[in-house]
Amino acid sequence: MAPDADIFEAAERILGPRGLTRDPEIMESWLTDWRGVYTGAALALASPASTEEVCELVRYCAANNVPIVPQGGNSGMVGGATPDRSGRSILLSLRRMNAIRELDPASRQVVCEGGAVLQTLHEAAAGQGLRFPLTLGGKGSATVGGLISTNAGGTQVLRHGCMRSQVLGIEAVLADGSRFNALTALKKDNRGFDLKQLFIGSEGTLGVVTAATLRLLPAITDRAVLWAAVDDLQAARALLLHFEAEAGSAMEGFEVLPAHSLSAVLAHVPGTRSPLAEDHPWHCLIELVADSRNAEGLADLAGAALSSALQQGMVRDATIAANETQAEAFWLLRDSIATAERALGPAVQHDISVAVDRMPDFVDHAAREIEQAYAGTKVIAFGHLGDGNVHLHVLAPEGAVHGDWQLGAGRLISAQVYEMVTEWGGSISAEHGIGQAKRDELSRLGDPVAIDLMRRVKQALDPGDILNPGKLVPLAPGLNNP
């Protein structure tokens, strides 16, 4: 590895005076993950202004064995963008590469740089009467590059799929500094491997996503947002099936949250209020949408579906948002759960999935097992029931010390949760990725053949382990090539 002074001189030459900082105060917020679990150190924070600058910087770092940790909005949940404690890596932020390069309403495609913020993309699409069909609570900070690198999900996966389904083309910088350019979107292209798929979900370990071509859809003309109370997750599952049958493709989201999560939000998020007058064990948030072609009958469709559910005794109580303000208020309750839980104290979070039809039984089983094994803990499940992905959080006993508890009992709890998920044929990561939080668990519980294949791909594209080392799947012993 080159001396620090040589690294700084080279980086400043490549990036210019605005492209590199070593100021500890500026770097501080980039060195700890969103949950406050992982804190690392870095030589500097690099902020290139173009793909060419990224190429040159990566090329220099590869030649001098300087690790690079790409970071988007730093809103990840698994420490995937946090450097280790050695202080030998360079943090790479694309915050200066945030342009919408091209938006073509006719083809319903947009080309944007990796540092473009999701909310900015939403606004740009809306300005052309279109929309980008992926959203999540961190849309004000999440970047396109980060969303692609983690194959992000969100609340619209039920209808539109994860980020992988939205990507039509990619531009990425490889570990040797070369540029992979596959931004042109073709309906049919049978020239071998679909190489862009390698970078989606690879968490910056195979390349730095500098730009992408994404699909857009017609803007929503109308939506109906419903809030329904049910007895348990089994009843929520039955209600999901009911709305799938009654509303068909109009149903875009189906979220569940327990009474505990709603109470936490009401207590810790100012200005929130419960949609229903009485308390209930479980709540369902349902969204139906329509574009200009079928907006006229949406309200009637929502009302009829809810009315038949009430008549069949499927729900305890329910309401339909009267306007957009109320609809946004409903969604704020769902999107604020993670923030509210942070105020309650230490917890370990599990972004897991099992088959949709098995999810209610799995949650009941996991809650019973964990709460019996670890006195004082509380298991909370909420999220995207419609696509089999719930966030299974285990709250620490009263008096637990933040940090110590997660690294002690929390690790044991997570190991047990992931073992149960694997036994039930599910995934230990539904949408947040692996990062460093789940890397060892993936190696322990994952399919050995799949793990070996991922390691071989990593070895082929990044033999020096320069890009985001220690994340996702580490190189097997003996494969590293300094």
N, C-alpha and C positions, 0 to 999 in steps of 0.2 A: 504494500500500500504506500502511495506517495506521501511525503510529509504534508502536514496540514497547510502550511504556507503555500506549497505548490498547488494543492487542491483549490484553495481559495482564489489564487491568482488565475488559474485556468477557468474556474467557474465564472468569475467576474468578467473575464475576457469574453467568454461565450455568451453570457446573459446580459451584460451591461450593468450599470449602477443600480437599476431598479429590480434586477432579476435575482439578487442574492442578498440575504441578510443573515447576520450572526447575532443580532440583538436578542439577548435572553428574554426580554419583556415581550417582544413581538413573537418569538418562537414558543413561548410558554404554553399558549392555548392549543398549539398543534402537537404537543408532546404527550398529552393525556387523552385517553379515549372518552367518548361521550358519557359513558357510565362511571367514569372515574376509577376503574379497576386497574387499568394498565397505564403506567407512566414510563417513558423512555427518555433517551437523550439523542441529540443529533449534532453533526458538525455545523450544519447550516440549513436554511430553508431556501430552496431554489424555486423561482417562479418564472419560467420561460414565457416568452411572448409569441412563439411560433413553433410549429412542428420541427422546422429546421433546427431551432435552438435545442429542442428536446433531443433530437438525433445527435447533435454534436456533444451535448452534455453526457448522454448515456454512453456514447462511444468513448469519451474520455474516462468515465467511471469504470467501464468494462476493462479498459486497458490498464487501469491502475488499481483494480480490485476494490473500488469504493462502492459499498452497497447503496441502493436507492430504494426509498420507501414512498411510493405514490400515495397521495392523500387527496380525497375529494372534499366533501363538506364536513368531514370528521364527525359524522353522525352515525357511524357504524356501531353495531352491538357486540362485536366479537373481537375487538382489538386488532382488526385486520389492517388498519392504517397507522398503527402506533409503532415507532421504532423500538428496538431493544435498548437495554441500559448501557451498552458499550460506548455509545456516543461516536461511533465510527461511520454512521450512515448519513446520507443527505436526504432530507425530506423534499419531495417533489410535489409542488402544488401547481395546478393548471388554472388558478384563479384569474390570471391575466389572459388566458385563452378561453374566453367566454362568449365568443361571437356566434350569432345565428348566421351562418355563411350564406344560406339560401333556403327560401321557403317557397315551394311551388304548389299553389292551390290546385292546379289542374291534375298533377300527379299525386297529390296528397302526400307529399314527402317533404322532409326538412333535413337539412344538413347543418349540424351544429357542432361546436368544438367541445372537447371533453370537460372544460370548466364551466360550461353553461349551466345555470341553476335551473332546476326543474320548474319552479314557479315562473321564471322568465320564459321558458319554453311554452308553458301553458298560455301565458299572455300573448306571445307572438302568434301562436296558432289561433287563439280566439280572435285576434285582430283580422284574420283572414276567414272567419266563419268556420274554423276547424277546431279540433282538439287533439291533444296527445293523451291516449287512453291509459295512463298510469299515474296514480297519485298516492301520496302517503303523508303522514304527519309532518315529516321533515322536509317538505317541498320547498321551503324557503332557504334551505342550505344544501340539500342534496344536489350533486352535480351529475351530468349525463355520464361522464367517465366513471364515476363511482357507482352509479346505478347499473351500468353495463358490467363493470368488473365484479359486482356482487350478484348479478342477475336478480335485481330487486323485484319484490312483489307488489304489495300494497293492497288497496281495498277493491280494485277492479279486476283482479285476477280471475274471478269466477267467470267473467264474460270474455275477457280479452287476453288472459295469460300474463306471464311474467315479462320482464324486460326482454328476454330472449325473443319473444314473439313480436316485439316492436322494432327490432333492429333489422334493417335492410342492407346495411353496409357499414364497414368499419375502416378507419385509418388508425394504425398503431405503430409505435416504435418498439422494435425488438431489443433484446438484451445486448446485441452487438452494435446498436445504434442505427441499424438499417430501418427503412420505412416500409411498412406493409400497407399498400393502398388498395382497398377494395370498397370504396365509397359508392361506386356506381351500382345501383340496384337493378337487377335483371329478374324478370319473372321466371326465366328458364336459363340455367347456367350449369352445364354438366361437365365442367372441366376438372373432375376429380373431387378431392376433399372440399368441404365447405369450411375453409380455413378461418373465416371470421368467427365461427362458433367456438374456436379454441379460446378466444379472449373473453367471451361472455361467461361470467362466473369464475374466472381464473384469479380474481382478487389481486391483479397487478403482478402476478408471479411469472407471467409469460410475456407480457408486453405492456406498454403504457398506452391506453386508448386516448388518442388526441382528437379524434372527431368521429362522428357517426351519421349515417343516414337513417332516419327513423320514419315510421309510417304515421300518418295522421288520419283522423276520421271526421265525418261531418259533426259539426257542433251540436250539442244537446239543445233542443228547443224547449223541452219541458222535462221535469222530473217529479216523481212522487217519492217522498221520504217518509217511511212509516216506523213507528216505535211500538213494539208489542211485548207484553210481559208473559212469561211462560213459567211452568213449574220446574223444569229441569232441562238438561241438554237433550234428553231423548225427545221431549216435546218440541224443542227448538229444531231438531233434525226433522221431525214430522212437519213442522211449519215450513221449513226449507223445501221439502218435497212438494208441499201444497202450492207454494208460490212458483216453483219451477213448472208445475203442471198448468197453473192458471195464467201466469204471466209470460212464460216462455223466454225468448231472447230479450225481452224488455227488462228482466231482472239483472242488474249490474252488480249489486253488492248485497251480502247477507252476513252481518257481523253479530257476534254474541258477546255479552258481558254480564258477569254475575253482580249481585247486589253489592258485594264488597267493593268492587271496582267503581261502580257508580257512586257509592258513598264517599270513596276516596277523592274522586274528582269534585264532587259537590263541596267537600270540605276544604280542598286545597287550590281550586281554580276559581278565582273571583268571577262573578257574573254568571255562573252556571246554575241551572235549576233542573229538577227532574221533570221529564215530559208527562209523567203520570202522577196522580194525586196520592196514591198509596204505595207502600213498599211491596216489592215482589222478589222472588228468589233469583230469577234470570230475566234478561232483557235481550230482545232482538232488534237490530237496526237494519232495515230493508230499504234498498233504493231501486226504483224502477225508472228507466229513462226512455226518451223518445227523441228522434230527430224530426225535421220538418215534415217528413212523409207520414208519420203516424202519431204526431203529438196530440191531435185532436181528441183521441179516445183514451189517453193515458190515465186521466183522473178517474174515469169510469172503470177502467181496468183495475186500478189500485183499489178503488172502493169495493168493487165486486169481490176481488180476491180476499180482502180483509173481512168483508161481511160474511162470506161463506166460512172462513176460518173461525169467526166468532160463533156462528150458528152451530158449528160442529164441536164447539167446546175446546178448540185447540189453543186458545189464548185466554189469559186471565183478564187482560184489559189492553187497549191499544188506542193509538191516535195517529192521524196523518198530519204532517206539517202543513200549516195553513199558507205559508209563504216561504220565500227563499231565506229570509232571516231566521225563521224557525227551523228550516231544514239545516242551515249551517250550525245552528245551536245544537241540534241533535248530533251532528257529526263531531262537533267540538268535544262533546262528552266522550265519544269513542277515541278520538285522537289524543286526548289529554290523559289517558290512563297511565302511560309510562311516566309522564311528568309527575302525576299525583302520587304514584307509587314510590318515587324517589324520596318524596317528603315523609313517607311512612317509616323509612329506615332500611337497613340492609336487606338484600334479596338476591336470589340467583334466578336468572331468566333463561327459559328454554324455548327456542323457536323450533317447534317440531311439527311433523305431519304424520298422519296415518291415513288409511283408507277412510273416505268421508263417512261411510256407513258404520265404521268402528269407533269413530272419534268420541261419541258420548260415553261409551263403555270404557274406553281407554282413560278418559279424564277421571271418571269415578274410581277406576282401579288405581291409577297413579296417586290420586289424592289420598285415598285410604292407606296405601302402602307407605307413603312418605310421612304423613301426619302421625301414623302409629310408630314409625321407626325413629322419628326426630321430634321429641316432645316440644310443644310450643310453636311449631311451624304452622304456617297456613298456606295451602295450595290454592292459587288463583288461576283460572283459565279464561282467556278471552281471545277474540280475534275472528279469523276468516273461516267460519265453520263451512261455508259453501265450497271451499277448495281443500278441506281436510287439514287446514293449518291453524292451530291455536298456539297462543303464547302461554306456556305453562310456567308461571312464576311461583317460587316458593319464598314466602316472607319469613324472615328470621324471627326467633323468639324475642320477646321484649328484653332489652338490655344488651343485645348483641352489638359488638363493636364493628363498625363499617370497615371493610377491608380484611380484618382478621377472620371474621365469620365466613366471608365468601371463600377465602383461601383455605379454611379449615373444614368445618362441617359442610359448607356450601359445595366444595369440590366432591365430597362423598355423595351428597344428594344428587348433584348433576350426573355423576357416574351411574347412579342407580336409575335415574330418569332415562338416560340414554340407553342403558341396557334394556329397560322395559320397552322403549320405542323400537329398538332393534328386534326384540322378541315378537313384537306385534307387526313386524314387517314394514315399519315406517322409516322416516328419515330424521336424523338428529339435527338437520338444518333445512328448514323449509324455504326461507327467503333471506336470511341475514348473512349467510355464508359461514365459513369455518374460521378464518382468521387464525389467531393464536389461541383463542379460548377453547376451540373444539379440535385443534389439530391432533393432539394425542388421542382423543376419543375416536376421531375418524380412523386413525391408524390402528387403534385397538379393535374397533367394532365393524369397520368397513369391509367390503368384499376384498380379499387379498389380491385378486386379479385386477380389479378396478384400481386399487391403490398402486399396484405395480405399473399399470398403464399410465397413470397420472405422473408417477415419478419418471418414467421413461420420456414422456413428453417434456417435462420440466428439464431433464438432463439434455435433451436434444436442443431445446430453444434457449436455455440459460445454464450452460454447463458450469459457469463460475458462480452460480447462485447469487447473482448481483441484484435481481429484482425482487423486492419484498421478501428477503430471506426469513425463514422461520415461520412462514404463514402457509395455510392450507395444507399441503403435503410436503414435508421436508425431503430433501434428497436422501436416499438410502446410504448407510455407511459405506464409504469407499467410492461413491459416485462423484463426490465433490471434486472439482478440478480447478484449484486455485489459479 
